[in-house]
Amino acid sequence: MLVRYIFILLIILIPASLAQEIIGVVRDSKTNQGVPSAVIRIENTEFFTTTGDSGFFSLRADVLPGKNELILLVNRIGYEPGRVEVNLSGRDEPLVIRINSAVIPSQTILIKAFTANNIKSSPIFDGLDGKQIEKTHTTQDVPEMLSSLPSATYYSEGGSGIGYNYLSIRGFDQRRIAVMINGIPQNDPEDHNVYWVDMADLLGNTELIEIQRGAGGGLYGSPAIGGAINLVTRQSSLKPLSRISLSHGSFNTRKMEVEASSGIIGGKYSFYSKFSKLNTTGYRDNSWADLNAYHFTLSRFDEDLMTQINIYGGPIADGLVYTGLPKFALKDRELRRKNYSYWEQNGESFSYTVERRPEEIENFSQPHFEILNEWNISPKLRFNSALFFISGNGFFNYDGSWGNYSYFRLVPGNGFPITGNPDTLYMSNVLIRANVENKQFGWLPRILWEHENGELIAGIELRKHTSFKWGIIDFANGVPDGVPRNHRYHQFESGKDIAGLFVTELYNLSDEVQISGELHFVYNSYRIKNEKYVGYDFRINHFFFNPRFSVSYKPWQEQMIYFSAARVSREPRLRNYYDAAEASGGALPQFSLSADGTYNFNDPLVKPEKMNSFDLGYSFDNTGYMLNANIYLMSFQDEIVKQGQIDRLGVPTTGNAERTLHYGIELSGRIQIINGLSLITNLTYSKNYYKSGKSFMPYNDGVSDTIITIDLAGNEIAGFPELIWNSSIRYQKDDIFLQLNTRYVSNFFSDNFDANLSSLLAQYPGIISYPDNVNDAYFTTDFLASVSFTLFKNNTPSRVFFRVSNLMDASYSMNAIGGEFFPASVRNFQAGIELGLF
């Protein structure tokens, strides 16, 4: 019995005698500050711990007799993985582990590639990190947030910045800006637009935004003309957090948010979730919005593999407000809030108006599903994968009382026994419901190889988009007998297949000189099929080669000279080729005719735009001040420009311009005036005009119909202001944050007739329906104040904020298209509180 007790005692004591405690600290290699919430794991075991607030840790390690060496693996969101060999024998001092700051896990290749293309902090590159966004975000959408950056402007259809908002960079609208979320392209494959409203509260879930101005290629999905933007969504936190937010403001704007993160679970998993709801009655009449959003992130951290699953989206509903107003209405505090579905003017007054009906609304939901992986194959080889699926379903109702029986295909040939001429018969109070079902899925793998002299990044893009659209008469008075409730007067399927390949090399010729080159090959194919009534079935194929080259020279650590050259080709929108939804209204395929009178779908009349782009810049950056200067030149053949008109749904019509030229200078700077007080400013001056091109206008001289040819050579291009200036005075010290933003945008033309509109009207009376094509210059000011604090001694910060937009209460138009001007809201307020619960 005594031997048995001694044996049991030895079993208990021997392992205890082999257990050793490792005490150490994890520090940031640059700042030497302790890194909290880093996961320390012993390789090939289940033993792990996490660092405390100061970066210190303690870990018990079981070792075999005679073995005093082991390997520690260190992982922390925002840092490169660490691997440290530890000798346990004779160690008296705490172990110090230094890890390098990195970009967001699962996104490192993309962000390295994004940066490589811009040679680190070049003059054409800007970014906002999570802390900057958290400090300044209240209810703004992405376009408004980015509009304070160099060469950027934005406008809001509703005037308040909530709902449909649009961003421009260097004057190019967002159809020509490549937008990505987590490296996944967001521009609609058919329309090229970005519908921020369908991704409500995206900024509230954004960790990082990177912006590049000018030409871009394969890295950004769709070839970029005006610039490229990548948003990285919020990552799972390694610490538990819980926060609720409430705010209220002008136009009965209310926002509620709830977010929580699990922190690290079992050393491998973390979960983040957020729900938000934003409501407003809107500045303009019936421009209300009910925007709901959810965001879920599940992360798993393995030794060499990071996996992240994102699900985000939310159902939205809003009142339509896509029509502008005549310029004279901007001066009247009441008229500028009007939301007409149609109007006519006579001088400085309305001659006819149709109020937007309350039933003209939109309902849409577009959930995003993403699986992101990053595999560290070796210390110098990394693989990144983004697998995604996006599904959009919804409808919008709009007035269709202008449509005759023929437009709605209520004719005998379609089985409707109509008596009379369908071209002259109308129903009343018609409400059209346009339905859409979109699906897009794809895979974007990328690989990074760090070699002796730089980095090589390569990737492919495989995407497939399908869409099913149809229109019905949702309501009308006087509907003919026999017309079913679900009569579809148009119906068709469309789609786009995309395949691309890019290779980017960042090569260090010396410590001072770096060169970067990219080759981008892209194939895409539009498709129209199963078109009801007309029956067109065709495919349009494009193949583009987009090369890019850049070089930087750093004579000193704080200074850089930069040059880049790129060639970009880009296809038109599908609607430019054929607007199938308006086929009943007379829209025809834009292709040449064969000898037998049929369309030659291999010979479209509208051409892809082609651009040669050059940038030459200088930057100086240190802790006290920063200065960037950049000169750009962009020469186009067949540029796709706005034509000064909008379609029934408020979408600008576009077409090719023969030869155009854009050039300008971009200046930006930052100076720290005193501790905590800084001035940030930027200015862009540009010229944007036709070198050659013509406009063909239908005209009736009272005798016969004819086509007038108007020479546009030398004219400024619609929508491009010459001067953009932003300035921000920012005070940030301890828990107080104050910011005063000012913005000036010079006047610009709403069409391509430049200053010749009055002479054109004098020569051809009535050829244009509006008398003024100048969006006047405007100057506006915003103010934000916030105070941060901590409740219950927790790790989740809290804050209260107060924001004033249009502080000087200016009455101005943010944008104009043809004769339609889009008013900005008057002075308005927003106040709120964010409470960190633990």
N, C-alpha and C positions, 0 to 999 in steps of 0.2 A: 504493500500500500504506500509506503514512504517513497519508493522509487517512482511510482505513478505520479505523486504530487510534485516530485522534483522535475520530472519530464514535462508536465504541464506548465510549471513555472518557467522552464527554459524556453518553451514555445512562445510564451508571452514576452519574455524579456529580450530574447535575441533580436526580433524585429525592431523592438524599441531601441535597442542599442545601435541599430544600423540607420535609424532615421536621423536626418540632419536638417537644420533649418537654414534656408537661404534668405538673407535680409538684403534688400537693395532698393534702388530708386531708378525710375525711368525718366529720362530728361529729353527735352527737345534739343536736337543737335545744333540748331541755330540760336535759339533764345536761352538755352540752358535752364529753362523753366521746367518744373516737374510736370509730367503728363498724367492727368488723372484718368481713371477708368480704362487703362490699358490691361489687356488680358495676358497673363504670363502662364505659359503651359510648358510642362516638361515633355519633350519630344517622345512620341510612342508610348505615352502614358495618359491616364485620365486625371492626373494631378494638375490643378490650376488655381490661380488666384487673380485678383484684380488690384490695381494700384489705387491708393487713396487720393484725396484731394491734392496732396502735395507730391504725388508720384511715387510714394514709398510703398513697399510691399514686403510681405513675409510669406514664405512658401516652404512647407515641410517636404523633404524629398527622401524617399527610400532608395538606398543604393545597395548593391551587392557587395559582399566582403571583398576587399582588394580593389574596388573600382571607385575612383574619386572624381570621375568626369561625367558630365551630362550636358545636354543641349537644351537651352531655353528658347522657346518661340514666343515672340512678342507681337501682338496684334492690337491695333487701335484705329478706329475710324478716323480718316484724315491723315494717317501716317503709313509709310511703307512698312511692310512686315519686317520684323527683326529676327535674327537667328544668332544666338550667342553661345559659345562654348564656355563652360564653367568648370573650373578645377576646385573641388571642395576642400582639398587638403591645405591646412595652414592658413585658411582665409579668416582674417580678423576684421578687415574693413568691409563696410557695406558694398555690395556690387553696384556699379554704376552702368546703366545701359542707356545708350543714346540712339534715338530713332529719328529718321528723316521725315519731315513734313511732306505729305503727298497730296495729290488730288483725291477726290472722292473714290473709295473702292467701288469696283464694277464699272467705273467711268475713266480710269486712268489713261487708257490708250487713247480714247477719244479726245480727252482734254490735252494730253501731250501732243497729239496730232494737231489739234486746233492751235495750240501754242506754237508748235513747230512751224506751221504755215505762216505764222506771224512773227517768227524769230523772237520768241520770248515777249518782252514788252515793247513792241514796235509802235510807231505813232498811229497805226490804223487799228489798234487793238484796245478794247476796254473791257472791264468786268465789274460785277457787283457780287460780293460774297454774302453769305447768310446773315452776318452781323449788320451789314449795311442795309439789307432788305428789311430785317426785323426793326431796325431803328426808324425807317421812313415809311413803311407800308401801313396803310389803314384800310381803305376800300379801293385803292387804285388798281387798274388793270395793267397788264404788262406794257402796252404802248405808252401809257402816261408815265409809268415809272422810268422807261428808257428814254423818254423825250428830252430829258435834261442832259443827255450825253451828246458828244460832238456830232453835228450834221443830222440830228434826229428831230423830227416833229411828229405830232399825232393829232388826230381829230376824232370826235365822238359824234355819232349821228344824233343822239339824244341831247348832247351838250353837257351832260353831267359827268362823263367818264365812266358810266355804268351802262352795260349793254354792248352794242356794236361799236368797237373802237378800232382805229386803223393807225398803223405806224409807217413812217417813211424814213429812209436813210439816204442822205444825199439827194433827196427829192424823189427817189424811187419808192413806189408804194410796196406794201408787204407781199404782193404777188411776186415781186422780183427780189424778195429777201428770203433766203433759205432759213427756215425755222425748225429747230429740233428740240425735243424733250428727251433727255437721257440718250441722246444720239439717234433718236428715231425721228424721221422727217414728219412734219406736221402740216406742210402746205397741202391743200386739197389736190390730189393727183390730176383731176380734170380742170379745176377752176384756178388752181395755184394760190388761192387766198388762204388766210389763216383766220379761223373763226374763234377768237379768244373767248367769246361769250359762252361757247360750248364747254369751256374748261374753266368754270367759275372758280375764283379764289386760288388760281394757280400760283400766284406770288406767295400766298400764305403757306404753300408747301414747297417752296423753292429754296435750295441750299446755295446755288451758285448760278450766275448768268455770265456767259462770255459773248462778247460782241465783236465782230470784225467788219469793218467798213470796206466796201468795194468787192471786187471779183472773188469768187470762190468756186471750188470744184467738187470732186467726188466725196470728200469728207463730209460735206453738208447735205448729202442726199441730192436734192434738186440743185442744178448749177445756180450760183448766186450772182446777181447783177449788182444790186445796191448794197448787199452785205449779208452776213450770216449771224445767226443767234443760236446758242445752245443753252438750254435751261436744264439744270440738274436738280431733280426733286429731292425733298427732304429725306435724309437717311435715318435709319433706326438709331436711337440713342442707346449708348451703353449704360446710361443711368436712367432709373425710373423718373418719369415726369408726368405731370397732369396739369392742364391749364384750361381755363375758360375765359372767354372774351365777350364783351358786350360793347356796342357803340351805337350812337344815334346822331342824326344830323339833318341838314336841310333836305327838303323835298321828301320828308318822312322816310329818310334812309335809315335802315336798321340792319345791323349785322350781329350774328351770334356764332360763336365758335366753341368747340370742345375738342381738345386733343389730349392724347395720352401715349406714353411709350413704356414698354415693359422693363426696359433696361436689359442687361445681359442675363440670359437664362441658360443654366447648365454650361456656361462657358462657350456656347456656340450660337444661340438663337437670340433674336431681338425682334420685337413687334412694335410698329408705330401705326396710329390711326388718328384721323381727324375728320370732323364733320363741321360744316359751316352752312349758314343760310343768310343770304343778302336780299333784302327787299327795299324797293323804292317806288314812289309814285312818279318819279322822274321830273326833269325840268320842263320839257315840252309836253304838250297835252297828250294824254294816253301813251306816254312813253314809260309806263311802269315795267318793273322787272321783278321776277321771283327766281333767284338763282340759288340752287342747292348744290352742294359739293361734298364728296367723300374722297378720302385717300387712305389706302391701306398699304403698308410695306412690311414684308416679312423677310428677314435677313438671316443667313446662316454663314458663320465664319469657320472655315476649316484651315488647316495649316497652309495649304497652297491654293485654296479655292474659295472664292466669295460668290455666294448666290443670293440674288435679291429678286423678290416677286413684288411687283407694284400693280395695284388696281386703283384706278381713280376715274372720276367723272362726276355725273350728277344730272338729274333732270332739271331743265330750265324752262321757264315760260316768260314771255315778254310781249308788250304791245309794240307793234311795228311802227317805226319812225324813220324810214329810209329816204324820205323826200325832203329836200332843202326848201328854202324860201327865197323870194326875190330880194334883191339887195336893199330896197327901200324899207322892208319890214324889219331890218336889223336895228333901225333907229328907235322903234317903238317898243317899250318894255312889255307890252301885252302881245303885240303881233309876232314878236320874235319867238314866242312860246308856242305858236300855232303849229299844228301837225296835220297838214292837208295831204290827202292822197292825190289831189290834182288841183292846179290853179292856173289862172291866166292873169296877166297884168296889163294895165293900160297906163303907161307913164309911171307915176308914183302912187298908184293905187291898184287894188285888185279889181278885175272886171268879172271874174268868175272863180269860185272856190268850191271844193268838195271836201267836207270834213272827214278826217280819218274816223272810220266806224270803230266802236269799242270791240266789235267782233274780229277786227283785223289783228290777229295774234299769232304767236308762234309757240309751239311745244316741241322740244327736242331733247334727246338723251344720247350721249356718245361716250360710253365707257371704254377705257383703255386697259388692256391687259399686257403686262410686260414680264418677261423672265430675263434677267440680266446675270451674266456670269463673267467672272474674271479668274483665269487660271494662271498662276505663276509657275510656268513650266520649269524655269530655271532662273537664277538671279538676273539673267540678261534676256530672257525670252518670256513674253507675256501674251496671253490670248484672251480676247474679249468677245462676248457674244451677246446680241440683243435679239430676242425673239418676241414678236408682238402681234396683237390682234386688236383692231379698233372697229367698233360697230356703232353706226349712227342711224337712228330712226326718229322720224317726226314729221311734222307738217307745219305749214303756215297758211293763214287765210288772208286774202286781200281782195279789195273791191274789183269786180269785173263787169260793172254795169255798162262799160263802154263796148263790150263784146257783142257782136251780132250772132244770129243763129249759125252762120257759116263758121265763125270762129270756134264755136262749141261743137261743130260738126253735126248740128241738128238739121240734116238735109235728107231728102228721100233716098239718096244713094246709100245712106247708112241705116236705112230701115225706119226713118221717121217721116210719116205722111204729113209734111209741112205744106200748108197752103200759102202761096205768096213767094216773094223773093227773099231767100234766107239772108241775102246781103243787106237787106233793109229792115229786117225784123229784129226786135230787141226784147229782152226781159228786163225787169227792173229790180233794183236792190240785189244784184247778183254778188254772191260771195264765193270766190274761187278757193278751193283747198288744194294746195300743191303738196304732194306727199313724196317722201324720199326714204329709201333704205340703202345705206352705204355699208360696205364691208371692205376692210383692208387688212392684210396680214403680210408678214415678211420676216426675213432673217438678215441680220447685219453682223457678220463676223469680222473682226479686225485682229491683226497680230502686230506686236512691237518687238523689234530686235535691237538691243543696245549693243553696238559694236564699238571697236576701239576709237573710231573717229566721229561717232555720232549715233543717230537712230534711223532705223528703217521701219516705216509703218505701211502696212498694206491691208486692204479690205475689199470686200465685195458687198453688193447691195442687191437683194432679191425681194421685190415687192409685187403684190397683186391687189388691184382695186376693182371692185364691182359696184355698180349702182343701178337701182331700179327706181324710176320716177314715173309718176302719173298725176293727172289733174282731174278734179271732179267739180261739179257745181254743188257747193255745200248748202247754199240757200239761194232762192230767187223767187220773186213774184212773177206769175204769168208763165210758169214752165209749161211747155206744150204737153198735151196728153201723150202717155206712152213712154216718156223719158224716165228711165229708172233712177233711183236715188244715187246709185253708184256708177252712173254713166261716166266713163273715162274718155274725155275728149282728146287727151294725148296720153301716150304710154310708150315707154321705150326702155331698153337696157343699154348701159354704157359701161366702159371699163378702161383700165390701163394696166399694162404689164411693164415692169421696170427691172432692168438688170444693169448693174454697173460694176466697175472695177477701178480701184485707184491704188497708186503706189506713191508714197511720199518719203523723200530722203532728206534728213537734216545732217549736213556734213560740216565738220569743223576743220577748215583749212589751216587754222592756227588758233591761238588763244584769242585773237582779235577778230578774225574773219570767219563767218559762218555762211554757208549757202544752203538753200532749200529748193528742191524741185518736186513737182507733182505731175503725174500723168493720170488723166481721168478719162475713162472710156465708159460711155453710157448708151444704152439702147432702151427706147420706150416705144410702146405701141398703143395708140388709142383704138377703141372699138365702139361702134354703134350697131345694135342688132335688135331684132324683134320689135321694130317700130310699128305700132298699130297705125292703120290707115295708109300711110305713105309707103312703108316697107323698105326704106333704105337700110342697107347692110354693108358696112365697109370697115376697113382697118387702115390706119395711118401710121407708118413706121418712121422712126427717127433714129439716127445714129450720130453721136457727137464725140469729138475728141477735144478735151479741154486741158491744155497744158498750163503750167504755172511755174514761175521761177522767181526766186528772191535771194538777196544777199544783204548781209549786215556787217558793218564794220564798227568795232568798239575801240576807239583809240584810248579811252579811259574807262574805268569800271562804271562810271555813272552816265556815260554818254554813248550814243549810238547813231549811226547813219544807216539808213535803210532804203533799199530799192526793190521794187517788185514789178513783174510784167506777167500778164495773163491773157489768155484767149478763152472766151466763153461763148458757147452757142446754146440756145435755149428755144424750146418749142412753144408755139402759141397755146392758148387755152383751147379745149375742145370746142367751146362755144364759138370761137373764132372760125372754126371750120364749118360748124353746123349747129344752129340753135334748135335742136329737135323739139324742145318744149314750146317753141313759138312757130312750129311748122304750120299750124292752122291759121296763124296770123300773117303768113306769107314768107316766113324765113326759108331760105333755100340753101342747099349745100354750096359752099364757097370753093368750087373746083371748076376747072376748065371743061368745056363741052367737047365731046367727041363728034366725029362727022355725022353719026347717026342720031345726035341730039341727047345722048346719055352722058352722065357725068363721068369724067375720068378721075377716079379717086386717087390716082397716082400723081396727079398734078394739081395740088391745092393752090388757090389764089393768094392766100395769106402765107407768109414765109416765116421760118424761124429767125429770131434776131441773133446777130453776131456782133461781138464786142471785143476790141483790143483795149486793154486797161493797163495803165502805168501809174505807180506811186513812188514818190521820192520824199523821204522824211528824215527828221532829226528829232532825237529825244534826249532830255537831260532829267535825271531823277535822283534825288537824295531825300533824306528824311525831312529836310526843311522846306524844299520846294521842288516843283516839277514843271517842265516845259516840253510840249510836243508841237512840232510843226510838220505839216505834210502837204505836198502838192500832188494833185491827181489829174489825170487826163483819161477820158473814156470816149473812144471813137466807135460809132455804131454803123452798121449796115442793116437796114430793115428793122430798126428799133420798133418795138411794140409800144405805142404811145396812146394816151387818152385822146379822144376825139372831141371832147367838149360836150358830150351828150351822155345821158344815162338811160338804161332800159326801164321796162315797167317796174322792176324790182329795185331800182335805185343803184344798179351796178353800172359803173362807167363803161361805155363802149370803147373799144380799142381797135387799132389797126396799125399797119406798117408805115414807118416813115423812111424814105429812101436813104438819106444820110443825115446823121445827127452828131453833135459833139457836146460833151460835158467836160468842163475843167474847173478846178477850184483850189482853194487853199484852206486847210483846216488847222486851227491853232487851239491849243488847250493848255491850261496851267493850273497849278496849285501852289499856294504859299501859306505857311503857318505864320500868322501875324504875331501872336503871343501863344503861350501855352494854353491849348484847348480851343483857340480861335483860329480858323483857317478860311481862306477864300479859294473857291474852285470856280473856274470860268472856262468857256470855250466859245469859239467864233468860227463860222464857216462863210466864206464868200465864194460864189460860183457863178458861172455862165453856162446856160443850157439852151441850145438853139438848133434849128434846122440848117444844115448845109445845103440840102436840096430836098424837095418834097412838094407834093401838091395835095389839095383837098378838092373833092368833087361834090358839089352841092346841087340838089334838085331845086329848080326855080320855075315859077310860073309868072310870066310877065303880063298876065291878063289876056294873052292871046293863045299861048301854047306852053306846054311843059318843055323844059330844056335842062341841060346839065351845065352848071357854071364851074369852070376850072379856076382855082385860086392858088397862086404860087405862094408857098410858105417859106421859101429860102430866106434865111436871116431872121425869121420869127423865133421868139422864145417859145419853149415847149410848155404846155399846160401843166400846172401843178408844181413848178420848181421855183421856190423863192431864191433870190440872189444872196440874201444875208440872213443867217441864223445865229443868234447870240443867246447863251445861257450863262447865268452866274448864280453862285450859291455862297452865302455867308453862313458858316456852320460853327456853332459853339458846342463842344462836347467835353465835359469834365465831370468826373465822378458819376453821379447818377442823372445828371441833367443833360438834355439834348435839345438844342434850338437850331432851327434852320430856316433861312429866308431865301427862297428861290425867285429869280426873275428870268423872264424869257422875252426875246424880241424876234419876231419873224417879219421880214419885209414883204411888200406886196408881191403878188404873183398873178398870172393870168389863168382864167378858168377854162380857156380854150386855146387853140393854136393860131388865132388871128392877131395876136399881139395887140399893138395900139392901132391896128387898122380896122377895128370893128365899126367905128362910126362912119368911116369912108365907104366901107363895104355896104353898110345899110343905106347910105345915101345913094350908092350906085344901083343896089338891088334891094329896094324896100321890101321888108318882110321876109328876107331870106333867112334871117336869124330871128328867133322869137323874143330875145332879151336885149336890152339896150346897154348893159354894162358887163364887162368880163374881167374886172379887176377885183381880186380879194385884197382888201386894204391891209396895210401893215398893222400889226398889233403888238402891244406890250402888256404883259400880265405878271402878277406876283402872287406867290403862295407862301404860307407860313406854317411851320410845324413846331410844336413844343411837346416834350415828353419828360417824365420823371420816372426812373426805375427804382424799384425797392424789392425787398424780400419779405415774404410772409412765413411765419412759423419756422424760421431758420431752415428753410428747405433750399434745394438746389435749383429750383425752377424760378426764374426771375419774374417779377410782375412789373407793370407800368401803367401809368395814366397818360393820355395824350389828348392834344387839341390841335385841330388842323383847320386852316382857313384857305380856301381856294379862291382865286381872283380877288385878292385882298383889296385892290383899288376899284373893284366893281366896274370894270371896263365892259363896254358893249362891243363885241367884235365877232367876226366870223372866223372859225378855225380852218375852214376849207370851202372851196367852191368848185363846182363842175358845171360848165356851161352857165346857165342862168340861175342855178340853184346854189344858195349859200347856206352853210350849216353853222348856226349860232352857238357860241359857247354860253354856258350858264352864267348867271350873275353871281355876285359874291355868295359863297355858301360855306357851311361849317360842318365839322364832324368831330365828335368827342367820344372817348371810350376808355375802358379799363380792361386790362388783362391781368388775371389773377393766377399766379403759380401756386398750386395747392400742395404739391410735395416734390 
